[in-house]
Amino acid sequence: MKYSDKQRIKKILYFAEELIQYNKRHNVSRDTIKEDHDIQWAITTPLFNIGEQAYLLTREFKDKNPQIQWNLIAGLRHRLVHDYDATNWEIIADVVFNEIPVLIKQLQNLAK
């Protein structure tokens, strides 16, 4: 099934919000992201999905919304999937705690 850009944005927003909620429910911290293998597995799934949906957005949509770094989002997904063993969990913690909340705010405007 081919999704519209708006549907993809809603999917990205869903996964981002779910990731934040998961972290709250499980008291995920920067340290647990860096040290707990189960937490690492749990947080990478939404990041995979966010990156995949960002990758599949149309070029026109991405060009109209350059305030979001679509290539970095998709690139993170590719990096996690294809080079998981070399993941820098400090960077992932920064993404989860610093970048995802900003992305959510940006996406809320686009999802309207």
C-alpha positions in Angstrom: 0.0 0.0 0.0 1.3 3.4 -0.9 0.8 6.0 1.8 0.4 9.8 1.2 3.0 12.1 2.7 0.4 13.2 5.3 -0.2 9.6 6.3 3.6 9.1 6.6 3.9 12.2 8.7 1.2 10.9 11.0 3.0 7.6 11.3 6.3 9.3 12.1 4.5 11.4 14.8 2.9 8.3 16.2 6.2 6.4 16.5 7.9 9.5 18.0 5.2 10.0 20.6 5.2 6.3 21.5 8.9 6.4 22.0 8.6 9.3 24.4 5.8 7.5 26.3 7.8 4.3 26.4 10.7 6.1 27.9 8.5 7.7 30.6 6.7 4.4 31.4 10.1 2.6 31.8 12.1 5.4 33.3 14.6 5.3 30.5 17.6 7.5 31.0 20.7 8.3 29.1 22.5 5.7 31.1 20.0 2.9 30.5 20.2 3.7 26.8 23.9 3.3 26.9 24.0 0.2 29.1 20.8 -1.8 28.9 20.5 -4.1 25.8 16.8 -4.6 26.2 16.2 -0.8 26.2 18.4 -0.5 23.2 16.3 -3.0 21.3 13.1 -1.3 22.5 14.0 2.2 21.4 15.5 1.2 18.0 12.2 -0.1 16.7 10.5 3.2 16.7 13.6 4.9 15.3 13.7 2.3 12.5 10.1 3.1 11.7 10.6 6.9 11.9 13.6 6.7 9.6 11.8 4.4 7.1 8.8 6.7 6.8 11.0 9.8 6.5 13.0 8.1 3.7 9.7 7.3 1.8 8.3 10.8 1.8 8.2 12.4 -1.6 11.1 14.6 -2.7 8.5 17.4 -3.2 7.3 17.2 0.4 10.9 17.2 1.8 11.8 20.1 -0.4 8.8 22.1 0.9 9.7 21.3 4.5 13.5 21.8 4.8 13.2 22.8 8.5 13.3 19.0 9.2 16.5 17.2 8.4 14.9 14.3 6.6 18.2 12.9 5.3 19.6 12.6 8.8 16.5 10.9 10.1 16.6 8.4 7.2 20.3 8.0 7.6 20.0 7.1 11.3 17.6 4.3 10.3 20.1 3.0 7.7 22.9 3.2 10.2 21.0 1.4 12.9 19.9 -1.4 10.5 23.1 -1.9 8.6 25.8 -1.1 11.2 24.0 -1.9 14.5 27.2 -3.3 16.2 28.9 0.1 15.8 26.0 2.1 17.2 27.1 5.1 19.3 24.5 5.0 22.1 25.5 8.4 23.3 24.3 9.8 20.0 21.1 7.7 20.2 20.5 9.1 23.7 20.9 12.7 22.3 18.4 11.9 19.5 15.9 10.4 21.9 16.0 13.1 24.5 16.9 16.2 22.5 15.9 15.7 18.9 12.7 13.6 19.1 10.8 16.2 21.2 11.7 18.9 18.7 10.7 16.7 15.8 7.3 16.0 17.5 6.6 19.7 17.6 7.5 20.2 14.0 5.4 17.2 12.9 2.4 18.3 14.9 2.2 21.4 12.6 2.6 19.3 9.5 0.0 16.7 10.5 -2.8 19.2 10.7 
